[in-house]
Amino acid sequence: MTETKMMATGVRRNALMALALGAMVLSGCHKKASAPPPAPLPSTASTDSVPTATLTADPASIDLGQSAVLNWRTQGATTVSIDGIGNVNLNGTQTVTPSASTNFHLVAKNDAGGVTEANVRVTVRVPVAPTADTSNQGDMGPEAEFHQNVQDVFFDYDSYDLRLDAGALAQRAASYLAAHPAIKVVIGGYCDERGSAEYNLALGENRANAAKTALVTAGVSPNRLRVISYGKEKQFCTEQNETCYQQNRRAQFSLDR
């Protein structure tokens, strides 16, 4: 082989070796891209750490002296309490007779520190005493004449028995009403401030019915008479003595307009 051929062969060999070395270098530079970090797992915090609670009232609106039933249900609680009642069962019912509109507040707790609250309002409707017609205060003849002849009757403490003078008052009232057949009467029963609102509401009704019975016995048609109890909610006198208490223990007669 000539020197020229030997040189050409060496050049080709060197070129091939350079190409192979370059391919190796390039293959080493193109490493695989790193895999992306795994997505964070969803939170495994348990919602069971917070109890659930519901509180309802049936009915939600009552008249004074009536009752409503509270009904509550809880889940995940270990203790349950209701303001004004105290600790109660985890699920249950309770009859309540509020004397005024009341918000009942329930708190349910568990051992994990979870707390849930529930609320319900019971609305109490208080009867409004009838008021005299003051549209023409200068002409008080009929109204004044009515009260002169149909006078209120009074009662002893904790009693709805009519006194001896009530019979004569009923006769006089019956005579006046017989002469004025268009008049209808509302009889309101009242009590002094002592005792619970519920007890006095019942006592006031008994007093009004006793006065109604006296008028019916004296000849007044029961269709002309209407009874309502105000218990101790409407006071004629607010001093705390027997004279004042006596003013509040009455059956009051008013024109039923």
Residue pairs with C-beta under 8 A, 6 or more apart in sequence:
1 9
48 76
48 112
49 110
49 112
49 113
49 114
50 76
50 114
50 115
50 116
51 74
51 75
51 76
51 77
51 108
51 109
51 110
51 114
51 115
51 116
52 74
52 75
52 76
52 108
52 116
53 72
53 73
53 74
53 75
53 77
53 80
53 106
53 108
53 116
53 117
53 118
54 72
54 73
54 74
54 118
55 70
55 71
55 72
55 82
55 104
55 106
55 118
55 119
55 120
56 70
56 71
56 72
56 120
57 68
57 69
57 70
57 71
57 104
57 120
57 121
57 122
58 68
58 69
58 71
59 68
60 68
60 120
60 121
60 122
60 123
61 122
61 123
61 124
61 125
62 68
62 122
62 123
62 124
62 125
63 124
63 125
63 127
64 99
64 124
64 125
64 126
64 127
64 197
64 201
64 231
64 233
65 97
65 197
65 198
65 201
65 202
65 229
65 231
66 97
67 95
67 96
67 97
68 95
68 96
68 97
68 98
68 122
69 93
69 94
69 95
69 96
70 82
70 93
70 94
70 95
70 96
70 104
70 120
71 92
71 93
72 80
72 82
72 88
72 91
72 92
72 93
72 106
72 118
73 91
74 80
74 90
74 91
74 108
74 116
76 110
76 114
77 90
77 108
77 109
77 110
77 116
78 90
78 109
78 110
78 111
79 87
79 108
79 109
79 110
80 87
80 88
80 89
80 90
80 106
80 107
80 108
80 109
81 87
81 88
81 106
81 107
82 88
82 94
82 104
82 105
82 106
82 107
83 104
83 105
83 106
84 102
84 104
85 94
85 96
85 104
88 94
90 108
96 102
96 104
96 122
97 198
98 122
98 124
99 124
99 196
99 197
99 198
100 124
100 126
101 121
101 122
101 123
101 124
102 121
102 122
102 124
103 119
103 120
103 121
104 119
104 120
104 121
104 122
105 117
105 118
105 119
106 117
106 118
106 119
107 115
107 116
107 117
108 115
108 116
108 117
108 118
109 115
126 233
127 228
127 229
127 230
127 233
129 188
129 230
129 234
130 186
130 188
130 254
130 255
130 256
130 257
132 143
132 254
132 255
133 143
133 257
143 255
146 176
146 183
146 253
146 255
147 253
149 172
149 173
149 175
149 176
150 172
150 173
150 176
150 177
150 185
150 253
151 169
151 172
151 173
151 253
152 250
152 251
152 252
152 253
153 162
153 163
153 165
153 166
153 169
153 170
153 211
153 214
153 250
153 251
154 163
154 246
154 249
154 250
155 161
155 162
155 163
155 207
155 249
155 250
155 251
156 163
156 249
157 192
157 245
157 249
158 195
158 203
160 203
160 206
160 207
160 209
160 210
161 210
162 210
162 211
162 214
166 211
166 214
167 214
169 214
170 211
170 214
170 215
170 217
170 218
171 218
173 215
173 218
173 220
173 253
174 215
174 218
174 219
174 220
177 183
177 185
177 215
177 220
177 224
178 219
178 220
183 224
183 255
184 224
184 225
184 226
184 255
184 256
185 215
185 220
185 224
185 225
185 226
185 253
185 254
185 255
185 256
186 225
186 226
186 227
186 228
186 253
186 254
186 255
186 256
187 208
187 211
187 212
187 225
187 226
187 227
187 228
187 251
187 252
187 253
188 204
188 208
188 228
188 229
188 230
188 234
188 251
188 252
188 254
189 203
189 204
189 205
189 206
189 207
189 208
189 209
189 211
189 227
189 228
189 229
189 230
189 231
189 251
190 204
190 207
190 230
190 231
190 232
190 234
190 235
190 236
190 248
190 249
190 250
190 251
190 252
191 200
191 203
191 204
191 207
191 231
191 232
191 248
191 249
192 232
192 235
192 244
192 245
192 246
192 248
192 249
193 232
193 235
193 240
193 245
193 248
194 232
194 245
195 203
195 232
197 231
197 232
197 233
200 231
200 232
201 229
201 231
202 229
202 231
203 231
204 229
204 230
204 231
204 232
205 227
205 229
207 229
207 249
207 250
207 251
208 227
208 228
208 229
208 251
209 227
210 251
211 251
211 253
212 222
212 225
212 227
215 225
216 222
216 225
226 256
232 248
235 248
236 247
236 248
236 250
237 243
237 244
237 245
237 247
237 248
238 244
